[in-house]
Amino acid sequence: MNKLNVLYEDNHIIIVNKPCNILSQGDYTRDLDMVTMIKQYIKEKYQKPGNVYLGLVHRLDRPVSGIMVFARTSKAARRLSEQMRLGQIKKTYLAVVHSILEMDSSVFIDFLEKDKQGNSQIVSKEKGKYTELCYKVLKRNYLKRETLVEINLKTGRHHQIRVQFASRGYPLCGDQRYGRIDHTQIALCSYKLELVHPVTKEKMLFEIGMPRGTYWDDFQ
């Protein structure tokens, strides 16, 4: 089993850095997932008999890496889920996109619909769910025709970042579903997470560095 990268833990929550290509939660593939890994970690570290409770508060797509928060009690799960519903948990992403974004910052607003194949697409206001993000350009690589961006989600729709950028001609590098099939890892990482502790009410901020490898190395 992969070694768990724990950023913070107490009796109520646990914050981890999810590697790319690991599921957030188990599915039909029965591949390794974060919920199973964290439960095993807690069980072994604290020598807990029987089943270990762990609340899944949010998800990251399987190929996406980055910071996730999990609840260790049902009370914490309820309160974190409410924060998520109200948009009080702030997730900030780094991404490398194909082509050069000319505007230093902008807001994308669309309406998205998820189809039966698990893909999301932009549809009319009447059919889709309101979707919004804002981005800021951090660096441009004119030689490689790539742009490094920081993204703040205002909504958390299925494949939102990937679809909104791809639909405007800036697919995420390494995105095999909405971009170019080049058999590399998608350049998308949830690198910053801000929340209020569900019990102590303390404001908490967690941040990791930019990943290494493939497209990320074009901006190191």
Summary of the structure (lengths in Angstrom):
residues: 220
radius of gyration: 17.9
end to end distance: 29.7
largest distance: 56.2
contacts: 665
relative contact order: 0.18
helix: 17%
strand: 36%
